[in-house]
Amino acid sequence: MKKKKMVAIAFSFLLITFPLQVFAAGSDLTKEITLTVKNEADSRELAEKEFPETWKEGGKTYERSEITYKLVETKYLDKKEKEMELKSEPEQTFTEGKTVYTLKKTEKVEKSIAEGDVQTVTAYDDYDYAIAESDVPATKTVTETNRITGEPEEVICNFTGIHSAGTVMANNTMTVTFTNYDAAYYEWNGNYIPRNDKTPPLAGYEAQLLENVGAAAGSVITGYNWHGDSYFVNNVLCRDAIANVQQPVQMYRAEYSGVIQIPKETVYKAVYVTDDVDGSKEYIVTATAAYSLQSNNTPYILAGTGIFLLLVLIVMIIFVISKKKKKKGATNSTH
């Protein structure tokens, strides 16, 4: 009984002397790269090329367990511009809805407060006879209403040229003197005209009268009347008659031109720019690969197996020795 106990104690002692060893798997490994891509699919494809399934480092082999992605920045490659005209100096940014625009450039300019820089004023003088530039004034002053302020302004207009202004029917008079006014008949241009104290006896002779004085073609006599009382010239009694004549006259126009300056104001022409969210984009993505140390338990299994076999061998040796001692003891008892 005592010997069996010794075998058990010896076995326990061996187990304590050769304990089973447990080794830590080791630290995980991470690798990180920054990618510039057009879309999510591109980032995955590039990352998987950069991170192999296994990674060897420091004599150890690691297995890729996962790849995680983090969007760092979205770059908008296209821009939208907005042109504005402002009466005050433009701000660096302005917001329209949810869109923020940034000032790209600005230009300060002087601009008329109304369309056009000037208000043109024209004037003219008409003449019923032929004229040259030397016959007319070089300037003409006129009063014109400023269309912006509504106030009248004196404008000096400069001579610009002479043009034909067509013809007009001008009123004129012709004087016809009757001599020997107290005679019963008058002789004129081969005609014997009876005396008439109320009205000059010119009816029927209008064309001859006009031709006789060289009136322009188209002239007409519209009426006639006695002009004053009779009078003596060298003891000859005379009386004047007036014929009213309308005759076409060629008109000539001297033209002038001037300006009223339109008031100006200072404006700012600004160009703002913002990202075109509907245009082309570029993404900056950080890809992180996690690696775990590759499991390799073969050395530990072999070591454990060897220890176990050694323990079995020792136990068997002890058992054989114990058995021999027991047999020897039994023989001694027989003698």
Secondary structure as GFF3:
##gff-version 3
##sequence-region A 1 335
A	DSSP	alpha_helix	2	17	.	.	.	ID=ss1
A	DSSP	beta_strand	29	37	.	.	.	ID=ss2
A	DSSP	alpha_helix	40	50	.	.	.	ID=ss3
A	DSSP	beta_strand	54	57	.	.	.	ID=ss4
A	DSSP	beta_strand	60	76	.	.	.	ID=ss5
A	DSSP	beta_strand	79	86	.	.	.	ID=ss6
A	DSSP	beta_strand	93	96	.	.	.	ID=ss7
A	DSSP	beta_strand	99	112	.	.	.	ID=ss8
A	DSSP	beta_strand	118	127	.	.	.	ID=ss9
A	DSSP	three_ten_helix	133	135	.	.	.	ID=ss10
A	DSSP	beta_strand	139	145	.	.	.	ID=ss11
A	DSSP	beta_strand	152	179	.	.	.	ID=ss12
A	DSSP	beta_strand	185	188	.	.	.	ID=ss13
A	DSSP	beta_strand	191	194	.	.	.	ID=ss14
A	DSSP	alpha_helix	206	213	.	.	.	ID=ss15
A	DSSP	beta_strand	220	233	.	.	.	ID=ss16
A	DSSP	beta_strand	236	261	.	.	.	ID=ss17
A	DSSP	beta_strand	264	275	.	.	.	ID=ss18
A	DSSP	beta_strand	281	293	.	.	.	ID=ss19
A	DSSP	alpha_helix	298	334	.	.	.	ID=ss20
###
